[in-house]
Each structure stands twice: as C-alpha cells, then as structure tokens.
Amino acid sequence: MTLGQQLDEYRRAKGLSVQAMADAAQISRATYNRFVNDQSSLSFASLLALLNLLGLELAEVMPVLRADYCDLDAAWEKVQTALLAHDHVAAQQLAQELRAAAVQTHNRGYTELTSLVAIFDALANAEHWRAEHSALGLFHRLTRSRAWLDLDIGIFTMIAPLLPLDALASACWRFVGRLPVESTYRATRLARIGQRYLEVALTSHDAEAVYLAAAWLEGQPLLANRLDDRPLVHFAHLVAAVVCHGHDPKIYTQFRQHYQALAGDTHQLAAFDKLWALATGAAFRQPEQWPTPAWPQPFEPTADLGALFDAARTARLLTVEELCNQVGLSRSTWSRMRREVATTKLDVVCAVMSTLRLNFTDIQHLWTGGHSQVGQWFLALQELAAAGDDVQAQVAAFTDRLAAVPEPAPRQPILLLQDSAQLIAGECQTDSAQINAAVQSLWHHLNEEGDWIQFDYQVMIPLIEYLDYPKVRIVMSRYLRGNVDLSHRLPPETTDLLGVELLLGAVRSQVPANVDDALKVLRGLRQQRHGLNFVIGECFSRLIQALQRDDVAAARRDYHQTRAAVTYFAPGQQGADLIAMLDWLWDYLQ
C-alpha cells in the first residue's frame, strides 16, 4: 500500500470527502487523485496538512512513507529486522542490494550497512577476530562525521558489544552525549550501550573508567525518567559507590531484593549479578584526581527543516556542491529548498534525507514540536486539569476555540477533545452528572471511528477508568487486533496501562469469569512486554490468584514487597501513582 492509498483509506474511514482533503492540502482534486494512484508526489507542507485533517501522527504513516520515498531508511529497517531475527539468508540478499545501491548513489550509508551485515556474518561463522576488526573499522568510519544522527547511533548500538573500552568511551562522550527525554524511541538503545560500557569499564579494573561509565548512565535524562530503565541507572550508581568511593558491597543486597520483587526478570538479574561480581571481585586502579565529565555539544533539533538539513550537511562534512551532485539538484534549487523546504516535493525532500543519512526519526520532533495541530490542542487539554477553580471558564473557552476552527477541520478529533475537556471539568468540580455525560459522549464519538488511531488511545486513558468491564474488554480487543505497528507507535506505558485497567475493571465487576479472562489477556501481554511498568499488572494478578486460593499471607507479603520495590525505584510522582493503584486494589480485595 502506498502513502496515498493509506491516507485515502483513513479519509474514507472518517467520512471525509476528496474535496475536503484537496482543500486542506491546497491542491486540486485531480492532483489529490494522482497522489492516491501513485502518479505524483505532494509537497511536505501538503502532507502535514493532510495528517492534521485526519488527526494522524507522523509515526502512523512512517512505515509506508519510508517504503515509498526513503530507500536508505527502508534499507536500515530491513537490515535491523534480518539481523535481529538471525536471518542470514535474508541478510546476504540485502548485502547484495546494499552494495549495488552504494555504487549507484555514492551514499556512504549503504556502505556502512553493508559492513554491518558482514560483521554479523562473521559472527555467525564464529570468526570473532574478523568481526571485532571490522566493527572497529566501521566505528572509525562513523566518527568521520562531526555529529551522530539516528542511523549512526543505531549502527553503533549493534556493534557496541564488539568494541574496546576506548571506542565505547569515545562514542558515548563525544557523539551520543545526552539524549533528550522526548527521544523515547532511543531508550532501549541507550540502555544497551550503557550496560555494555559499564561492563567493559569493570573488566578494565580502572576506577576512573567505571566512574565515567556510571556518570554517563546517570546523566541520561531519558533513562532516569523511565521506570523501565531506572534500575540500570541506580545499579550504575551503586557500582560507582563501591568501586570509586569504597562503600560497603552489601548495598547491593537491598537493590537485588527489590529488583527481584518488582521485575522478576531473571535474565537481567543474572546480568546485574555478573556485573556486581566484577565490581567486587578485584582491586581497581584509583586515579590521583577524578575527572570532570564533559558533555558534547548536541546536534540541535531545530524546528526548521531547512536549517536541520544544512546542519546535517555540515555534520556530514559535505559541501553544497557535493550534496547537490549526489542528489541531482542545482545549487539554486538547494538554496530555494533551504529557505522554503515545506513547498518542496516529498520525493526531493526524502532524496536529500537519504544523502544526509537522516531518517524520519530525526525529524519526528518537527511534528510534535508544532506542526501537529491536533497534538498542540491535546497539550492544551492536558493543561486544563491544573486550572483549579477557574476550570469551567477555561473549558468553555477551549471548546469555543475548537468550535471556531475553520473548514476543512479535523472534526472527529475536535469532538473527542471537547468531550475530554468536559470530563476534566466534571472531575475538577466532582460533578458526577457532568462526568457521566462526558463519558457517554466520549464513548459514543470513539465508536463512530473506524480503526482507532494513536490519538484515540491518548484520549482513552482518562476515560477508561469509568468504563464497565465489557467496554474495557472492547478497548483491549481493538488494541490487540489493530494495526500490527500500533504497539510500536504507542508508548509502552500505554500497553501497560490498558492491561492494568482491564484487570481493575474485571475486579470491579466482581465476576470471577471476567477476572480469569483479564488474567489470560495479561499473560499474553507479558510475553510481549518486560518493562517494570507492566509488572504492576503482574503483581495485581498474583494478589488476585493468591486470594482466590485463600492464601492471604502470600498476598499480603507480595503486596508489601511490591510496594517497597516501587518506592525504592520510583520515589517521584510516577511511583506515587503506581502505589496509589496498588493500594486501591489491595483495599478493594480485602
């Protein structure tokens, strides 16, 4: 399915006319139809206008956008899929395609991906020396850029287990640096890099290396703000305390008990045990003076796409002439595009992105930072909850502002936002009649939709606690049978919350069959998710099952252990919210 076909499917599902789509994109009906039939391309501005009208996030069309327009980005996705699945036949076929693309386009990105496939081929053939030698060569080629973008960080993550300490330290402190909290898609990569960096630093028996590795992990706001990754950051802090500052190694005992109670992830716990044995099993060389870590100047995520392209060109050490020659642009076209990139056709924009080795992940912040009209309204909606006594007036002003949006307007998202605002007002005023009316209207408007999109699940979060179990089960069923890529686009916490709310709804229904059904769904989700947020649902399951067996002592012990572990790993508001849910369930069950 092409991008045009996918957007047209969304149009039909939302009951919009072709003329409404053409008006939003500021193109003729004929141009829109040619786009749908894959006979012409739109400008970047027109694409953003259509996404706004449909209430879609850029991430929701990213797979087809990548496949249609960005060959390098699509190749990178295929390489990751093949290598992570250990599909060496597919990897070898990809290698041939990548070599041909490198010759045809002179794009270094294809050469780097070819090298990555060769490294994994060497590992598959147990040629570890060749793999390590090739990984170091690829790393040095990556460092020729002045700054790293998503593709560079992704490749580095995959070769990090083969790199020596000096390469890991150089990459982390010179190129990766601190990634912002908004870059949640990179959290798994950061955790893998950081754990490998810490392990290699420990094997060096150099306290200064351990100090820097721990400082790098502790300095990542993205990891510190995610409950899934906070144990790794906390563990790094304990390692530094023992290795660098001589603390008692027994401090690990409490960490281990809490992690085991909360996560139950025996694989990760074994990894922590292995690292702790390294930290306490030998003496470490101590420096005369501890270094002051210096974070690199980050690659600024500018809000202007043309400026981002120019910054990426500079980072890739390309002159304007070299870039134009590779893309097939004239200098005047580049200059015009640099000033007015939004009016440039998608195929040209994506050709520049491929040459600069940019992917859509690198420009995601442009969408969330202001191009998404519905996203900006949703942020304004969230601010209403803090309005206090003035909430009714602010809700009225918010709904009036939405009602005044000129055509063509995203009517379905507007209706959902207006209903959500009324729900917030009812909650702030503890007005049960207003809450009930808002819940019924919101549920009605959601069910007028075809397939739910990411925005629908966002507005679902505050609604779901008011739904009875059959409706919550409908939400979960639609989520599980929806778009295959949905779980990758939604934050993992959304999956966790849906699972927990499903179980809470089953408990509130006081129907044993509903509880059994919810537990079955949770077991299925557990196979897909291993984050700490989801283990709250696991704890709920254990409490219910223990009480069903009349084993009150086991349930009480599990409740107190989980509560203590959440407090240990999440002392802030996130932990307080999870504890409140846990306390509610415990009181209710008793």
Helices and strands as residue ranges (DSSP letters): H 3-13, H 18-25, H 29-36, H 44-54, H 58-69, H 71-84, H 88-105, H 108-124, H 128-142, H 150-159, G 160-162, H 165-170, I 171-176, G 184-186, H 187-203, H 207-218, H 221-224, H 230-245, H 251-262, H 266-280, H 305-315, H 320-327, H 331-339, G 341-343, H 346-355, G 360-363, H 364-366, I 367-371, H 373-384, G 388-390, H 391-403, H 411-428, H 432-446, H 454-463, G 464-466, H 469-481, H 486-489, H 492-509, H 512-526, H 534-548, H 552-569, H 573-589
